[in-house]
């Protein structure tokens, strides 16, 4: 198998609220909306990072088990960033910090937060 790309697709209950959060707090911009007016599916992008957001009701039509699953989950969305201290200051009033900034044994500064949908994000910056 040759993998060409990996994109995360997140189930959300409120697509417009989610798009606003990811845009205003994390700097993602919508690049695709289906349909254009009142979308149930949106692709957001920030530089080379891309995420698909899918409204629960429509997603469950394709994958029925999603109808009963909790939004959020046991995954961590890991982003390598620049200017991590500034980012922390900018977003800390908008998210729930669940792991304070720390220096790791593997040469990074990291912190984690939970977004409005219950997904865990870890931001990391190389220190060496």
N, C-alpha and C positions, 0 to 999 in steps of 0.2 A: 504494500500500500504506500502510495506517495501522497502525503497530505499537502495541499496547496495553501490552505488557510484555515483558521479556526475562528469562529464567531459565536459569541454567547447569545442565546435567545432567552429572554427573561419574561415570565408570565407576570402580568400586573393586573390589578383590579381597576385602576383609574388611569387610562392611557394619557389623558391631557395633563393631569397632575404629575404623573411620572416624567413626561417629556419636559415640563417646566422645571422640575427638580433637577434632572440631569443636565439641563441647559444652564440654569441659573447658578447651581451650586458646583457642578463638576465641569462645565465648559463644553459639553457635548452639543452638537447642532443636528437637527433633523435633516437627513439627506433624502429619505424616501418616506412617503406617507400613503397608506392604502386604506380607504380612498383618500383623496386630497382633503375633502371636507369631512369632519368627524371621523378621523381614522381609528381603526382597530389594530393596525400594525404600523410601526414606525421604526426605521433604522436611524440610529444616531451615531455620530462620529466625532472624535476628537483626535486630530492628527491621524495616526495609523490605527488607533483603537476604534473598533466598531462594535455596536451592540444592537440586537434586535429586541424590540419591546412588542409583546403580543397581548392584547386584551383577553382576559381569562375566558369569557364566553365563546369567542371565536376560536381560540386555541383549543378549547375542549371539544369543539366540533371535529377537529382533526385527531386529537389525542384525548379520548373520553375520560381517562383517569385524572386529567388535570382539573376537571370540574370539582373534585373533592379534595384536592391537595392544597395545603397551605402555601400561600405566596411567601417567598423567601427561600430558605433551605439551608442545606449543609455544605454549600460551596462557598469558596472565597474568591472574589474577583480581585485579582492581584494586578496592580498597575505599577510599572516603573515610571517614576516621574522625576522632574527637575524642580528645585525650589520647594522641597517638602515642608520646611518650616513655615514658609509663607502660605502655602496651601492649607496647612493645619490651622493657622490663624484665620484664614478666610472662611473656612467651612465649619469651624467648631460650633458656631451658634446655630447651624442648620442641620446638624446630624448628631446622632448619639455616638460619642467616642466610646469604643469598647476595649481598646488596647491603647494605652498612652504611648507617645513617641518613645522609642527605645533603640539602642544600638545593638546590633546582632553580632554573633560570633562569626558570621559569614560575610561581614563587611558592608552592611547596609544600615540605614536609619529607616524605621518603619513605624506606622501606627495603623490602627484599624477602626472602622466605624460601621454603623448599621444605617442603611438608607431608609427612605420612607416606606419601602416595600418589604423590609426585613432582610434584605440581602446584605451580606458582609463584604466590605471592601477593605483591602489592605493596600496602602500606598507605601512605596519603597523607593529609596534613593541610594545608589552606590556611594560609599564613603571612601573607597580606595581606588 
